[in-house]
Amino acid sequence: MVFVVFDAKTQTNVQVIGQAVDISDESESDTVFTRILEITRSTSQAEVPPISKIFAGRYVAYKINPKQIRYSNYQLHPSPSSETEFITLDF
């Protein structure tokens, strides 16, 4: 699978090629859900993440086991003829 995160303001993106794996270890998933709650409380006025308001069964967290991560910065070279900065990490 390929996962892409893009930030329009900085004109950067990260592409991760790898496998998404269900976090089945209860301790590890508790850590993930606790961290999501902490981030929600520090970045929004909501007490709980929006997903917690949906009652459709158990929550599942996933992690990505990367094979390759590629960072691109398009803001450094805005001209179509110039090269974009790429950084690639292979695992």
N, C-alpha and C positions, 0 to 999 in steps of 0.2 A: 504494500500500500504506500501511497505517497500522501503526506500531510503537508499542508502549506499554511503558513501564518504570514500575513502581509500587514505592514504599517504604512498607511498612506502618507502620514505626516513626515516620516523620515525616508520614505521611498525605499524601504528595505523589506526583504522577505527571507524566510527560512523554510527550506524544503527538507523534510525528513522522510527518508525511504526506510521502511522497516515493517515490523509486524506488530499489530495491536494485540495485546494479551490481557485477558480478564484477570484482574487482581483478585484471586480467590483466598489469599491469606487474610484472615480476619484482622489481625493486628495491623497489617500494611494498609488494608482498606479503611480501617478506623483512622489511621494517620492521614490518609488522603481526604476523607470527609471532614475531619477536624480542621485541616488546613484550608479547605474550601470555605468553611464557616468563618474562619479567621479573616480570610481575604474579603469575603462578602461584607463583614462588619466593618472592615477598615476602608473599603472603597465605595460603599453605598449607604443609603439611609435605611436599608432593609435589615431586619433582624436575622432573616434566614434567606438562603439562596432561592431564587424563583422555582428551581426544580423541586425543592422540598414541598411545594404547595400542590404538586401533582401526586395523586394517590393511585398508582398503577402497578403496585408490586414492589419488589425490593430494588434498591439502588445498586448499580454496578459501576465500578471504576475500572478504567483501563490504563495500561502503561504501554509505551512504545519501546520495543527493543530495536534500536536503530541499526541499519546497515550502512547508511550514509546520511550525513547532514551537510547541507549546502546553504551558505549565507550569501545573499546578493545585496549590494548597495547601489541603487540606481541614481541616488542624489549626487554622488561624488562626480559623476560624468553625465550630465543631462543631455549632452549632444548625441544624436543617434550614431554619429561616426566615431565617438570615443568609446573606450572599453569600460564596461561595468566591473566593479570590484566583486570578485567571487572568492569565497573561501570554502574549501571542501574538506570534510573529515570522513575518512573511510574506517569502518570498524571490522 
